[in-house]
């Protein structure tokens, strides 16, 4: 390039080799360099685009897994420190618990009945309603003990205590798939564990509150309400079965 001071032609560099004047780059060359640098920054510094919903789901799953493993390791310690901020995690545990038994039944009879909705979704939904009713009874008993907590607090702690029974059901599900008969014992532990969660939850809230309904009486009251519910559901189911059988006999006699 030519020096603007003396006119000497310089092959390169920033200063003229003859007079020492600073050389000026042509505007076209400056624009080319600027565009090239901008392109490099765009190419190398732009982060990869990620789906925020996917990242949020991954983060939530990692948090729940950590919560679940901690609940298996130290269930009492974790549950006694849990309040409404862990309501979602407690609800997820209830859903997993409600799904475990229907899934076990589905994999056992899917060679004969392959209706996933009828075998898994519908029973799990009604089972989840039952678990919610048990949690609601537990909340009512805790409040009768004059413990100032919310429904979310009780459900979160109830769900945390439910981690161990849920882990029994998940292990039973795995053993049933590989046809190991030990799954029946784990299934029994998991099923009975739901009813053991009730006194654990009541006592965890009631132990520091001397007034109100005593925890022992509260537990018996909760069990009484659960038994009444089970008897009512059983009576309804028996009446439905009798009605179906009666309809079949009536239909059969109609052909003669």
N, C-alpha and C positions, 0 to 999 in steps of 0.2 A: 504494500500500500504506500501511497505518496505522502510525504510529510507536508503539512499545510504551511510550515514556516519556510523551509528551504527548497522544497520540491523533490528531495531525494527519495528514490524508490527503495522501500525496505521490504525484505522478504517476509519478515515476521517480527514479533516482539511488541512491546508496549511503548517503546521510546525510539526516536530516530537515532540511528547509529552515527549520523554526521553532526547534527546540532543538538541532540538530546531532547528535543521537544516531544511531549507526550503525543502519541499517535491516536487518532479518532477512528473508531470502527464505523464502517458505513451503516446507515440506518437499516438497510435490508439485511445485513449480516446480524445486526443486533436483534432484529425481530426473529430471525431464524434461530438464533441461540436461545432467545426467550421462549419460543414455542417448543424447542427441543427440551429445555429444562422443565417446562410445565408438563410436557408429555411424560417425562420420566417420573415426576412427582405423582402424576395421576396413576401411572402404571404400578409404581412400587409402594406408594404410601396409602392407597385406598384400601380400606379393610374389606374383607369378604362380607357380602350381605347375608344376614342370618334371619330366620323367621323368629320373631319375638315370642310367638305362642309356643313354638317348639322348645325354645330355650327355657321358657317359664315352666313348661311341663317337665322338662328334664330336671330343673332345679327343684321343683316340688317333689318329684319322685325320689330324688336323692335325700331330701330332707325327711320324707316319710320313712324311707328305708332306715336312715339313721335313728329316727324315733322308734321304729319297730324293734330294731336290734337292741337299743337301749332298754326298751320295755321288757324284752326277753331276759336281758342280763340282770337288771335290777328293777323288777316291776313295782315293788312297793315304794322304793325311793323315788322313782320317776312319777308314779301316779300321785303321790302326795304333794308333789310340786306343780301339778298340772291344773290349769284353770281354763277359762273360756278361750284363751288365745290358741289352745290346741284343739278346739272343737272340731275343726275339719279333719285332723288326724284321727280323732276318736270316731268320727262318723265313717271314715274310710275303713277303720278296723271293723266296725259293725257290719259294713257292706261285705267285706271279705268273709267274715264269719257266716253271714247269711247265705253266701254263695257256696261255701265249702261243702255242706251236706248235699244240696241238690246236684252239684257237680259230681260228687261221689256216686250218687244214684244214677246219674246220666251215663257215666262211663261204664257202670256195671250192666246197664240194660240197653245200651245204644244199638246193639245188634238186633234187638227186637222192636224198640221204639226210638226213632231218631228225630223226634220233635224237640229241638233245643228250647224253644220258647215255653212249651208246655211242661217240660221236664226240669228246666233250670230257672228261667226268668220268673215265671209266675210263682213257684214255691219260694224262691229267694225273696221276692217282693213281700209276700205274706209273712215270711219268717222275719224279715227286717221290720215289718210293722209290729210283730210280737216283741222283738228286742227293744224297739222304741217304746212300747207300752211298759215293759219292765223298767227301762230307764226313767220313764215318767213317774212310775210308782216310787222308785228310789228317790227321785227329786222331791216328791210330796212328803215322804217320810223324813228326809233331811230337813225340809222346811218346818215340819212339825216339831223337830228337835231344836227350833229357834236358831238355826244356822243361816246367816244372811249370805246366801249364794244364789246365782242365777241358774236357769235351766241349762245354759251352755256350759257353765262350770261343771255341773253334775254329769252331763253327757260326755264332756271331754275326759273327766276322770274315770267314768264308767267304761268308756272306750279304751282307756289306757290299761285298766285292770283286765280288760277282755283280750289283751294281746296274747297272754299265755294260753288261754283256751283256744284262741284262733290258731296259734302255732301248733297245738295238738291236732286240730282239724286238718291243717295243711299237711302235716306229716302223715296223718291217716289217709289223706287223699293220695299222696305219693305212694304209700305202701299198698294201697288198694289197686293202683295201676300196675304194680309189679306182682300183685297177687300174693302178698305176705299177710297172713291172718292176724298179725299183731295190730293191724289197722283197726280192728274192732275195739280193742282196749283203748287206743288213742281216741277213737271216735266217742267212746263213753266218757273219757276224761274231758274232752272238748265240750260235749253236750252238757254235762253236769257243771262244768266250769262257769257257764252262764249264770247259774243260780248262786254260785259262790261269790260272784262279782258283786252281788247285791249287798251282803253284809260288809264286804271289804270297803265298798264305796261309802256306805253309811258311816262306818267307824272312822274312816279317814277324815271325814268332815266333823263328826260328832265328838271326837276324843278330847278336844280342847274346849268344848261348850258344855258346862255342867247342867244348864237349865233345859227345859223342854222335854220332849219325849225321849226316854232312854233308848239307846241304840239297840238293846236286846229286844225290847217290845216293838221297836220300829221294824226290826228284821222280821219278827213273827207276823206283824201286820202286812208287810210287803209280801211275804210268802202266802198269806191268806188271800190277798188280792190276786196273786198270780194263779193260785189253785182254782179260785172261782172263775177266772178267765179260761183256764184250760178245760175245766168241767163244762163251761158254757160252749166252748168251741167243739169239744168232744160230742156234746149232745146234738149240736147242729149237724156235725158230720154224720153221726149215726142216723139221724132223721133223714138226711139226704140219701144215704145208702139204702135205707129201708124203702124210701120213696122210689128209688131207681129199680130196686128188686121187685117192688110191687107193680111197677109199670111193665116190667118184663113179663111177669106172670099174667097180668091182664092182657098183654099183647099176645101171649102164647095161647091163652084160653079162647081168645077171639077167633082163632083159626079153626076151632072145633065146633 
